[in-house]
């Protein structure tokens, strides 16, 4: 069986898919043998086509058109087929021989038919299978050199009409449509291989336009349409390589395509065509890109193309010019420019752009924090510690938070200016009655000042809890008051989350009584709580686990 075993199937699929595959063995039908290739259908949510190929050095390989299999995984349907084959292991040699005999018999029968009989057979099969008819029509048109006929068939294959309900191709039909669209790509590729690359190039571009036009009307959750689009993009490149189109024309098309929505689907990268464009074509590509950008300096696609072309040519000034033409009001674009200049070793210019970004930000509170961090780091690295402190102080004043305070503290401590800067920051917060003052005092371990601020400003529960936790060893009575208040709010609640929070508070309450020398008061408190809430079994169990 060439390495086909249950152990191999489990290792390929993983334990979960293997076990689920066991449940699908009865859903396997239509098993066909062709030497080492085994095909079948597995009926799950839909009917999936499954293929196992034996004889590999690492064991069997498989493909399935289910969503999981489409991602390259060895799915439960492949496991089901493998197990079904193993269940008939003794019959496999006979089944293979029968398959070979049937194939030889079919070949012999077809070879014995007259031309008229063979034509009749093909016509009958085409009448029963429209897909076969379309494939043969494509081959016929290609053989005749009938570009109009091929174009007509390609358009028919890319038409979503037969698959769309109310104008939209749903998930269940997307794979079928993608399979049909793939036939169009194959037909176009055949033109290139048969020496008609110019026609292939024309049809490829038309097909790209058609596919882009219907993409929004297809549920491509599995990426099957995207795969077709990628194949079509590859077909375009191959056609260009064979046809050697005019570099100027190719450059113009590449820029136009990149700036349309089509690029999102096909992901054609103009830089991949550099070897086909040559120097004249690349010069034209840059010229068309510049013209497009100058016409729409704020367009995302235009800027992206310009920047990629500039970076590929190591043209830092052009990259900067593109950024500078559309500066963000929060300084983010200034930061991008500064980083580009730093990378190019132009540190003085980089610093100028970063400082300009700070000056030109419309509202200090909206400045890009990454720009502040970048500039502060540059100041510190160059020994400009006072400037770093000023920058951090201004940022804290505009955006008061624990983080900006911590950053100010670090900068001021490095400059040996912290006590004075701290007093300025705290005075500002006290004047405005900002409750972030409580978090800041807690972070500074200034417990007494934090208690005063919490009382005056009205701390929220989270701040009270942190304050109690930090002050429990030195101010157990105050901490106990906080814990009891918070516990009183939790005791009426139900649910494991509430119980876990309550038990955590009880442990802290016990610790406070320990520091106060009043363990009997805690015993009385817990006894009363247990009697009142004895029906809450999970709470009682949790308290038992913690010795409460």
N, C-alpha and C positions, 0 to 999 in steps of 0.2 A: 504493500500500500504506500510505499515511498514516504515513510515518515508520518503517515496519518494515524495518530493515536489520540485517545482521550486526553492524555497528559499534554500532548503538543497543542491540542485545541484549547485546553485550559490556559496554557502559558501564552498563547497568542491572543486570546480574548480577555483574559483576566477572570477571576473567580465569579464576579457578579454576572457578566455577560454569558459565561459558560453555563451557570446554573439556570439563567433565564432561557438559554438556548435549548436546554433539556425539555422545557415546556412546549417547544415549537416543533419537535420532531414529527408529530402527527400532522403538522401543517405543511410538510414538504411534499411537493408533487412535481410531476413532469421531469423526473431525473433523467438526464441524457449523458452518455459517456462518449468522449472523443479522445482516445488515448489517455493522456494525463489531465485532460480538461473535463470537468464535470459541471453541468449546468442544471438548474432547477428553478422552480418557483416556490416561495415561502409566503403563505398567507398570514399576514399580521393585521396591522391597521389598514394596510393596503396589500396588494399583491406585489411582492418584490422579486426582481430577477437576481439570482445569486449564481456566482461562478467560483469554483475551487480549481486551482491548478496544482497538481501534485508533482513530485519529482525535484523540487528545489533543494538546494544544499541546506537550507535552514528549515525545511519542512514545507507544508502547503502554504500557498498564498491565495488570497481571495478578494473578490469584489462584490459589493452589494449596492443596489441603488436606493437603499433606505437612507434617511438623513445622516445617521451615525456612520454608516458605511461610506457615504459620500465624502466624509471627512478623512477617509483613509484608515478607519478603525476596523478591526476584525470583530464584526458584530454578532449578535445572538442568532441572526438568520444564517450566517456562515457556520456557526457552531451546530445549528440544527441540521444543516445539510451534511456536515462532516459526521455527525452522530448517526444520521440516517444511512450514510454510506457504510460506516463501520458496522451497523446492525446487519448489513447485507454483505459483509466482508467475504464470505464464502462464495457469493454469487458474482463478485466483481470481475474475475477473469472471464466468466461466461458473458456477462453484460458487455464487457469491452469487446469481446470477439463478436458478439451480435451487432454491436454498433459499427464495427469495421465491416462486417458482412453487409449490413444495410447500406453503408456508404458506397461500398463497391457495387452492390446491386443497383443503387440509384444511378451511379456514374455509368454503369453498363447500359441501364435502360435508357438514360438520356442520350448516350452515344448512339444507340440504335434507332432513335427516332429520326424520321425524315425531317427535312427543313420545314415542311408545311405543318407536320404534327407538333414540332417544337414551337413554332410560332403560335399555333392554336393554344398550346399549353400555357405559354407565357401570357397570352391575352386573357385567358381564363383566370390566371393567378392575379393579374393586374386588376381585373374587375373585382376580385375579392379583397385585394389589399391595396388601397390607395397609396400607401407609403411606398410600396414597390414600384407602382406606376410613376410616382414623382421622381424616384431615384433613377429609373430607366430613362425618363424624359430628359433629365439632366445629362446623363451620359450621351444620349443621342444628340442633344443640342451641342454638347461639347465636341463630339466627334465630327459634326457637320461644320463646326466653326460658327455656329449660329449664336452670336452675342445677344441678339434680341430675345431669342428663345431662352438662353441661360438667365438673362436678366429677369424675364417673366417668371421663371421657376424660382429664382432666388427671392423675388418679391413675394411669391406665394408661400414659400417656406418661412419667411419672416413675418407673415401676417398673423396677428394674434386672434383674428376673428373666430376661427374654429374652436379656440380654447377659452375664449373670454365669455364670462357671464356678466351681462350688464356692462360690457366694455372693460372688464378687469379679469386678468388671469389669476385665479386663486392658487394657493399653495399646492393643492392636490394636483393641479394641472401644469404647474410650472416645469416639472421635469420633462413631461411629454413635449411641451413647447420647445424647451432647450434642446432636446434630442432632434427635433425637426430643424431648428435653427442651425444645429451643428452640421446637418446635411448640406446646408447652403455654404457653410465655410469649406467643407470638403470639396464641393463643386468648384469653388473659386480657386482653391489650392491646386486642383487638377489642371486648371488653365495655365498656372505658372509652370508646373512640371511638364506640360505638353508644349512648351515653347511660346505660350501666348501671355507673357507676363504683363504686357501693356493692357490687355483686356482685363486681366486679373486685378490690376491696380485700379482700373476704373470701377469695376464691380465691388472691390473691397471698400472703397470710399463710399459708394452708394449704400452698401450694406451697413457700414458703420453709422451712417445717418439714419437708416431705417431702424436699426437696433436701439439707437439712442432715443428715437421717437417713441418707442413702445415700452422702454424700460420702466417708466413710472407707473405703468399699468400692469405690472407683473409682481407678484409676491415672490421675491427671490431670496427668501430667508436662508435657503441652503447654498446660495451662491452659484447655482448651476448656470444662470444667465451670465454672471460675471465670468465664469469659465469660458463660455462661448465667446464673449467679448475679447477675452485675452487671446484666444485662438485666432480671432479675426484680426487683432492687432499684429500678431505674429505673421499672419498671412500677408498683411500689408507690407511689413518689413521685407519678407521674402520676395514679394512681387517687386518692390523697389530695388532690391539687390539684383534681381534678374533683368528688370526693364531699364535700369539706369536712367531714371527720369531727369529732366533738366533741374540742376541744383537750385536755381532761383525759384522755380515753380514748386519744388518739393519744400523748400524753406517756407514759402508763403502758406502752403497748405498746413504744414506742421504748426505754425504759429496760430493760424485760424482755428485749427482743430483744438489746440491746447486751451484757447480762450473761450471755447464753447463748453457746454455741459457735457459734451461727448467724452471729454477727457476723463471725467470722473468715472465713467463706466469702463473705458478701454485702457486708460492709464498709458497712453502713448507718450513716451518721453522724447522730446526733440533731440536731447543730447545723445540718445542711443543711435541716432542717424549720422553722427559726426563723420564716420568713415565713408558713408555714402555721399554726404554733402561736400566734403573736401573744404579747402579754405574758402573758395568763392561762395559755396553754399552756406557755410557758417557765418561768413560776413553778411550775407543776405538775411540769415536767420536773426542775427543781432539787430540788423537795420529794421526789419519788420517788427521785432519785439519792442524796440525803442519807439517806433511810430505808434504802436498800440498803447504803450504806456503813456506817452505824451498826450494821447487823446483821452486817456482815463487814468490819471495818476493815482486815484484812490481805489481802483479796481483790484480785488484780491488776486485774481488770476494773472493780471498784467504785472503786478508787483512781484508775485512769486516767480514768474518766468524771467523777469529782468534780473532778479537776485540770483537765480540759479545759473543763468548765463554768465553773469558778472563773476560769481564765485568760481565757476569752472575755468574762467580765464584769469583768475586771481586779480580781478579789477575791483579793488576795495573802494575806490572813489565812486564808481557807478553804484555799488551797493549802498553806499552812504547817501548818494543823491536820490535813490529810490526811497529810502527811509525818510530822508529829510523833506521830501515832497508831500508827506502825509503824516505829520507828527501827531502823536496821541496827546491829549490834554493832560494826562497824568504822568508824563515823563517816561513811559515805557519805551517808546521809539528811540528816545535819546539814549536809553540804556543799551538798546540793541546796537546803536551806532558806536557807543563807547566800547562795547565788547568786540565789535569787528575791528576797531582801531587798536585795541589792546592786543588782539591776536596777530595783527600786522606789525606789532612792535612800535606803534605810534602812540606811546603812552601819554605824551603831553596833550595831544589832540583829544585823546580819549577822555582825559580828565576835564578838559574844557567842555565837551559835550555832556558829561555827567552833571557838571555844575550848572550848565545851561538848562538841563532838564529840571533841576530843582527850582531855578529862577522862573521858568516859564510854565510851571504847573499852575493851572487856573485856581485850584483850591488846595492849600497845604494838606488838608485832611484826606484828599483823594490821591495824593502822590503814590506812585508805585513803590511799595516797601522794598522791593528788590533793588530799586535805584538808590534808595537811602542806604541799604546795606552795602551796595557796591561802592558808593562814594565814601562811606565811613571806613570801609576796609582800606581804600586807597589812601585816605588821610592818615590812618594809623600806620600803614606800611611805610609811608614817606616821612614819618615823624611829626606830622601835623596834628598832634594830640588835641590841642585847643580847638582846632577846627572840627575835629571829630566830635568833641563834647558839644559844641554849638549846634552842630547838625542834629545830634541825638536829642538835645534839649528842645529844639524847634519842632522836631518830629513828635516828641512826647506831648508838647503843648497842643499840637494840632490833633493828635490821635492818642488820647489818654487810655492806656491799658497797662496791664501788668508786664506784658512783653516789652513795650516801648520804655517802660520804667527800668526794667532789667538791663536793656541795651544802654540806656543813659548811665546807669550805675556802673556798668563795665567800662564804658568810655571814660567816665569821670574818675574812677579808681585808677585807671591806667595813667591818667594825667595828674593824679594826686590832688583832685579837686572835689572829691565826693561829698564831704560834709556840707559844703556850701551849696552844691548843686542839689543835694537831697532836700535841704531846707526850702529852696526855691520851688522844687516840684511839689512838696507836701503843702506848702502855703497855697499854691495854685489850686490843688485839689480841695483843700479845706474851704477856700473862698467860694468854690462852686458847689460844695456839698456833694461831691462825686463819690459814690459808694465804692469805686475801685480803690479808694484810699484804704479801705479795710483789707483788701487782698494784698496791697502793697506793704502795709505795716506787718501783716502776717508773714509775708515773704522776707521782710527785714528782721523777723523774729522780735519785733518790738511789741510784746504782748500787751503791756499796760496801755500803750497808745492805741492798739487795735481794739481793746475793750471799750475805751472811751469813744472811739470813732463808731464802733458798732452800736453803741447805745445812742449816740447823738444822731447818726445817719439812718438807723434802722436797717441793720444787716438782714440779708435773706437767710433762709434756713441753712443753705450750704456753707455760707460764711460763718454762721453761728457754730455749726458742727466743727469746722476746721479750727475755729478759735478755741472751742472747748477741748478738742483733742490736743492742741499745742499747749494749753495752759493747765491741763489736768494735774500734772505733778506739783505745780506751784500755787494754783488757785482752784483746789478741788471743789470748794463750795460753789464758786461761780460756775464751774464746768457742770456740776451736778444739776444746777438749776436749768441749764440749757438742755441737758440730756433728758431730764424729766419732762420738760415742755415738748420736746420733739417726740418722745415716747408716747405721750398722751395723744398726740395726733395720729400715731400709727396703730395704737391698740384697737380702735374700732374697725380697722381695715382687714381684709382677707386676701389670701393669695400668698404664694411662696416668697415672692419678692418682698412683700411687706413684712412677712415673718422673719426673713433673713436680716432685713434692716433693723427690725425691732430687737432681735437677739444681739446684734452688734451693739445697739444702744445699751442693752441690759448689761453686757460685759463691761462697758465703760462706766455705767452707774455703779456696778459692783466695785470697780477700781477706785472710784471717787470715795465711796464709803470706807474702803480699806485705808485710803489716805487720811480720812477724817476720823478713823477709829470708831465707826458706827456700823459694824457688820450686822447687828441685830435689826437695824432699820431696813437694811437691804433685804434681809430674810422676810420681814413682814411685808415689804413691797412685792416681792416675787410671789409669796404665798397668796396674797390677795389677787394678784394678776392671774395666777394659775386657776384659782377658784372661779374667777369671773369668766375666763376664756377656755375652760376645760374642754369644750366641744370642738375647739380648733385642734384637731389631732396632729396635723403637721407642725403646728407651732409647739405643741407639747413635746413632740418627738425631737424637734430641733433644740428646744431648751434642755431636754435630757442629754442630748449629744454634747452639749457645752457645759454640763454640770450646773445648770441653773435651776 
